């Protein structure tokens, strides 16, 4: 798959994930999708601990840091695979 096709498939997967019913994904799945999305669109995080951080922000930062070794392209592929699997499981 070339870069243009990867980016198109990634954008399509983001649209699908965005339109899933609210609350239909487990929190750990939401965090993984968030981390893959951030890595794919921003690259490795520039982590600076916030002085006033909440638990949700900490979980999101941790999820992103855990996959920060991935290239943006690999993060896109994994995001697409996750969304495809979610859709497949919904159809069964």
N, C-alpha and C positions, 0 to 999 in steps of 0.2 A: 504494500500500500504506500503510495507516495504521500508527501507532506500535505498536499492540497486535499486529497481524499481523506486523510487522517483528520485534518481540521474540520472538514465537512461532517464526517461521521461523529466527531466529538461534539460539534455544535448541535447536531440532531439529538445526540444522547442527552445533552444538557437540557434541551427543550422538553424531551420526554420526562426526565427526572423532575424538572420544574413543574410540570403539569400533573404529577402524581398527587393523589388526594392527600391533604394535610394529615399528618399523623399515621400514614400508612406504612412508614418504614421504621424499623427498630432504631433506637438512638445510635447503636454502634455502626449500623449501615449508613446512617446520615453522616456520621463523623468521617467514615472512610470516603464517602463521595465528596464531602467538603475538602478533605485533605488532597485527594487526587485532583479535584478541580483547581484548588489553589496552586498546587505544584505545577499543573499543566499551564495555568495562565500567568503565574507570577514567578515560577522557579523556586529555588530554595528560599525558605523564610529568613528574613533578617530579624532574628529574635532579639527583642528588647523587652525584658519583663516590665509590665506596666505597674505603676505604683498602686493604682486602684484597679485590681483585676477581680473578675467574678469567676465563679466555677465554670460556667459555660465557656467563657473565653479561654480559660486554662485548658479545658478538654480539647477545644478546637486547635489551640496552638500545639498541644502535645500530639494530636493526631497528625498534624502537618509535619511537625519535626520528625516523627517516626518514619515518614516516607520521603524525607528531604534528599535522600541519596538517589532518587529516581530522576531521570531526565524528564523534561516536560513532555516529550513524545511518549515515553513509557507510561507516564501518569495518564495521558490521554487514552492510551490503549487500555489501561486497567479500568479507567472510568467507563469506557464504552463496554467492556466486558461485564462490569458490575450491572450497568443498566440493562444490558441484554439479558443477563441472568434474572434480574428482578422482573422484567417483562415476561420472560419464559415461565417463571414460577407463578405469575398472576394468571396466565392462560391455562394452567393445568388444573 
